[in-house]
Amino acid sequence: MEGETDLESRHRSVTGRIAAACARAGRAPDAVTLVAVTKTHPPGTADALVRLGQFDVGENKVQEAKAKAPQCDGRLRWHGIGHLQTNKVRDAVRLFCMIHSVDSLRLAEEIEKQAAAQRKRISVLLEVNVSGEGSKFGLKPEEMADVALAVNRLSHLTLRGLMTMPPYAEDPEAARPFFRRLAALRRDAEQRLGAPLPDLSMGMSGDFETAIEEGATLVRVGTALLGERRAWRTAAPEEG
Ligand SMILES: *Cc1c(COP(=O)(O)O)cnc(C)c1O
């Protein structure tokens, strides 16, 4: 049995750790937004988060978000955090307030097309493969600034910053160089754009405090907040 008190104490613990990391880094406590990653958890979990004042939630699959969001409190803000196929963009634009995982100009252009059709402006982040791992999605660091310039010209997209996923490691310190690299890449892109990029989406359950020390403004936390992933499944077909 998972009572809401468990969720409440984990939420209190994570938000407390975020505040402490902000204090260590000399950053304001509201400089970081917690995105609760609800993937694999049932709609009731998202509603329970609302009762704790946690409105930002993240999903990595469009199909799952599409099935879940209509069953949930309408005040939730859904973030798209996983790799996005172009045939899912229409739903993604409808569902999400922000897409963290734009990893090609072609994808950005498809988001532009669908957002224009829906008369909607959507916030996006460019995902950068900072580690160069072949298994990871994301732009190459050296191509990111050119893509940022092009995306910045798309009128229905608001380019807010960058996102990354460092290689998996037990030790959060192992992620620090990758977070630092993303922060440096943001500074390069800001210079090229001549405009600020306010957001860095980096840090998950195992390393969000390190990410905050390196400048994260959005941390995507699943298991530390919600426990082990479940098997909440949709009737919809699997993502292909
Ligand atoms: C699942 C997921 C997370 C959260 O992972 P945890 O380790 O459970 O906190 C963050 N970002 C992305 C892109 C994810 O898919």
The ligand as an SDF file (V2000), in Angstrom:
LIG
                    3D

 15 15  0  0  0  0  0  0  0  0999 V2000
   12.9960    8.5790  -16.6250 C   0  0  0  0  0  0  0  0  0  0  0  0
   13.6640    9.8430  -16.9390 C   0  0  0  0  0  0  0  0  0  0  0  0
   14.0990   10.6990  -15.9070 C   0  0  0  0  0  0  0  0  0  0  0  0
   13.9530   10.3830  -14.4310 C   0  0  0  0  0  0  0  0  0  0  0  0
   14.7940    9.3380  -14.0530 O   0  0  0  0  0  0  0  0  0  0  0  0
   15.0000    8.9410  -12.5050 P   0  0  0  0  0  0  0  0  0  0  0  0
   16.3560    8.3760  -12.4580 O   0  0  0  0  0  0  0  0  0  0  0  0
   13.9360    7.9710  -12.1760 O   0  0  0  0  0  0  0  0  0  0  0  0
   14.8720   10.1800  -11.7120 O   0  0  0  0  0  0  0  0  0  0  0  0
   14.6890   11.9070  -16.2830 C   0  0  0  0  0  0  0  0  0  0  0  0
   14.8450   12.2500  -17.5820 N   0  0  0  0  0  0  0  0  0  0  0  0
   14.4430   11.4550  -18.5850 C   0  0  0  0  0  0  0  0  0  0  0  0
   14.6330   11.9040  -19.9900 C   0  0  0  0  0  0  0  0  0  0  0  0
   13.8340   10.2260  -18.3030 C   0  0  0  0  0  0  0  0  0  0  0  0
   13.4280    9.4350  -19.3080 O   0  0  0  0  0  0  0  0  0  0  0  0
  1  2  1  0
  2  3  1  0
  2 14  2  0
  3  4  1  0
  3 10  2  0
  4  5  1  0
  5  6  1  0
  6  7  2  0
  6  8  1  0
  6  9  1  0
 10 11  1  0
 11 12  2  0
 12 13  1  0
 12 14  1  0
 14 15  1  0
M  END
$$$$
